[in-house]
């Protein structure tokens, strides 16, 4: 009760401390402008970081593949367990479909054929979901340098088998 009586007894010219509506609008406008500048920059930096992480993971995965190849002497003799043992930091995905961002799907049963009557040579196909709508691909055949490629993700996941058509460059 005392507070109510104190408010009523305040002199007419005395103002209570606080912000005006105009001051609050100006502050909110400045914050909105700063957010408008910062958010696109952040999203661009995040997307670039995801792409670079996918590239690094793919290179590391290829190093693991080649390490296992030295022991197995053929891609057809490899298993996912061998790859996981060679590089446990990589999120190897069983099957030919990625399981989400930063996972690598591997097709160990692919034969790279040069023509209709060519039985082909064993090859390994890999796909990684970068997490930003991009799939990275690598194709490594017996006794050949790797091929790399990238494309926009066409479905909810990346397919390792798509590396056969998307891995068209010797460099990232």
N, C-alpha and C positions, 0 to 999 in steps of 0.2 A: 504494500500500500504506500509505502513511503516513496517508491520510485515514481508512481503515478503523480503524486503530489509534487515531486521535484520537477517533473516535466511540465506540469501546469504552471509552476511558479517561475519558469525561465523568462528572462527579459525578452521583449519582442525583437530587438535587433541582433540578438546572439544566434549564430548558426551552429548546427550540429556538424561535426567533422564527418567526411565521407566523399564518395565520388559521385559526380553528376552522370546522368545518362549519356551525355555527349562524350565525356571522357571515357566511359566504358566502351562506347561504339568505336572511338578512335583506337583504343588498345586492341579490341577484337579485330578491327580492320588491319592493323599492322601485323598481328599474329597470322591472320588469314593470308596476307601477301607473302610473308616469310614461309608459310607452309606451302603455298603455291610454287615457290622457288625451290624449296628443299625436297619435297616429296618426289618430283620427277628425277632429280639428281640422285636421290637415294635409290629409287627403283632401277635406274640405269646402272648404277654402280653394283647393285645386287645382281642384276641380270648378267653383267660382265663377269662378276665373281663366280657365278654358277657355271658359266661357259668355260672359264679357265680351270675351275675345279674338275669339270668333266674331262677336259683335255688332259689334265695331269693324271686323273684316274685311269684314263684310257692308255696313256703311255706307261704307267706303272703296271697295268694289267698286261700289256704286250710284253713288258720285261719279264713278268711272271710266266707268261705263255712260252716265251723263248727259253726260259730257264727249265721249265718242265719238258720242253721239246728236246733239250740236250740229253736228258735222261731217257725219255721215251722213244726218241728217234723218229716219231711220227705224231701228227696231230690226232690221228685216229686212235692212238693208244692212250690218250689223255683222259682224265676224269675231272669232274668238278672238285672232288676231294683233293686231287693233286694241285689244282690251281689255288684252292683255299689254303693248303699247306704252304705253298710257295709265297703267297701274298695274303695273309689273313686280314690286312687292313681294308682290302677291297670288299665291297658288299656283292659277292657273286650270287647271282640269281639262278636257281635251277630252272631248266627249261629255256625256251627261246624268247621269252617275254620279260621285260623289265618289271620289277615289283614296286616301282616308285622312283622318286628322285635319288640320284647318286647310286643306283644299282646297275650292275652290268649283267646282261643276259648273254649266254654263250651257246652257240650251236657247234657242238663238237663232232657232228656226224655229216658235215657238208663235204662234198667233193666238187672241186673247181674243174669244170670241163671246158675244153677249148672248142668242142664241136659235138655234133650229134653222135658220132661213133667213138668219141674219146671217153674212156671210163673216168677220167679226171684224176686229180691228185687231192689227197686229203687237205683240208683247209679248216681254219677256225674262223667263225663269224662272231663278232661282238657288237652289242648295242648298249649305249648308256643313255639314260634319261637325265638330262642336265637339270631338270626341275623348273625350267622356264619355257617349256613348250618346244624345246629343241632336242633332237636325238643325235648322238655322235655314234659313228660307226667305224669299225676296223675290220679288215679282212687280212688274214695272214695265212699264206699257203706254205706247204713244205718247200724249203729251199728258195724262198722268194722274200723280197722286202715287203713290209706291210703297206696296205692301201688304207686311206682314211676318207671319211666323208661326214657330212652333216645334212640334216634336213629338218623341216618343221615336223613335229609329231602329228601324225594323221589321225590317231585314235587316242585312247586313254593311256596307252603304253607304247614303248618302242619295241620293235621286233628285230632280233638278231639276224634273221634271214634277209632283212632289208639291206644288210651290209653288202650283199652280192651286187646290188644295183646302185647303192648310194656311195660306196667307198670307191672313189674314182681318182683320188689324188695321192701322191706319195708324201705330201706334207699336210699338216693341219691348216 
